[in-house]
Amino acid sequence: MKGMKTNMRNKLVVVSKTFIGKYPICYLEERKTEEKSYIYYHYDRKTEQYITRTLIMLEALYVNHLINDNPDLLQNLMNNGKLYLDIERRVRRAEKAVENQLNKWCSEDKEFQSALSNSKFDKCDRLERNLKARAEETIYPDILYI
């Protein structure tokens, strides 16, 4: 059985308190890179090896929130082996909410509609990116950081 491996460049953040033999069912490392990211290791009983997933962008933002603001929930999710399932669920919900809000704002925004009807696609793109950033600022705290 292949055991837990940690990379010395990374920082071990949290380890599950549930074990299979002498190995935790999952653990999480923070990658020491310019952008915040984590590596999630989950033990696969069939292959008797750890499966790794790199958590970046929204996934990393949510994990960082759990580490800093809700460590008990993080530990509970790790102990149950359900961290990645929770991450996927929340990220999907946040992305869908942002998309819905963006579509609503684009359909209501007079400047965007004018640029669209006049085939000014560069301007549409800039306006859409701005509206999306505003939607993310509004929605992420309500869905990811609760």
N, C-alpha and C positions, 0 to 999 in steps of 0.2 A: 504494500500500500504506500503510495507516495504521500508524503506529509506536507505540512504547512511550509511554504517558502516565503521569505520576505526579502525584499530587495533593500539593501542597506541605504540606498539613496532615498527610499520612501519612508514615511513615518506611519507606524501602526497606529490606527485611530481607535478601533473598537473590535473586540472579539466576542463571538457568540459564547454564551455560558452553557449552551447545549452541545454535547460532544457525541461523536461516533467513535467509539474506542477512545483513543487519546487525542483525536483531532476535532477541533471545533467545526460545527456545520458551516459556518461562514465567518469571514473576517473582512475588515475594510482597512485599506491603506490610503493615505494621502500622498499623491504624487508631488514631488518637489520639482515643479516646472513653473514657467511664467504664468500660465493660466491655471486656475484652480481645477483640479480633477482628482478623482479617486479611482482606486482599483478595488472591485468587489470580487471576493473569492467565495464560491459556494461549492461545498463538497457533493460530488455526484456518487451515490452509492453503487451504481451499476459499473462505472469505470474505475471506482476507487481512486479518483483524482479530483483535484480542484478545477472548476470551470471559472475562468476569469472574465470579467466585464469591466471595461473602462467607462467610468461615469464622467461625462463632460457636460458643459453648458447647463441646461435646465436641471438635469439629473444632479450635477455637482452642486448647483445652487441649493437645491432641496436638501441634499445630504449635509451641506455646510450649515444650513438652517437647523437641521436636527442636531448636529454636533453642538452647536452653540446655544440653541434656544430650547431644545426638547430632547436632551440626552436619554431620558427615561423611555420615551417612545422609540428612539433609535435602538436602545438596548433590547427592548421588547421585540421589535421587528427582527433584530439579529437573532435573538434566542429562538424565535419561531421560524427562522429561515424565510421570512416574507418581506425583507427589505426591498428587493428588486421589484416584486409584485406591487408594492405600495408606490415605489418610484414611478413605475410605468403608468399606474392608474392616475396619479396626480399630474404627471407631465401631460398625459393625453387629455385630461380634463382642462388643464390650463391652456394647452395649444388650441383646443376646440373653442374655448371661450374667447381667446384672443382672435381667432379667425372669424367667429360670429360677430364680435364687436367691430372688427375691421370692416367686414362687409357692410354692416349697418352704417358705420361712419362714412365709408366711401359712397354709399348710395345717397346719403344725406348732405354730404359736403359739396357746396355749390362750386367751389374752386376746382375740386377734383372732377366733378361732372362736366364743367366747362372745358377743362383740359382734355378730357376723354372725348367729348363731342367734337372738338377741334383737332383731334389726332395728335395732340402734344404728349406723346407717350413718355418722353423723358421727364416731363413735369409730373405726369401721373405717377410715375415710378417714385419720384422724390416725395410727393405728397403721401403716397401709400406707405412708404417706409416710415415717414414721420407719424402717420396715424397708427401704424403698427407699434411703434415704440411707445406711443401714448397708451395704447391698449395694454401692452405688456406691463407698463408702470402701474396701471390701474388694477389689472387682474391678478398678476403674480402674487402680490401680498395676500390677497383673499383666498387663493387656492393653494399656493405652495407653502406659504409661511404661517399656516395656522396650526 
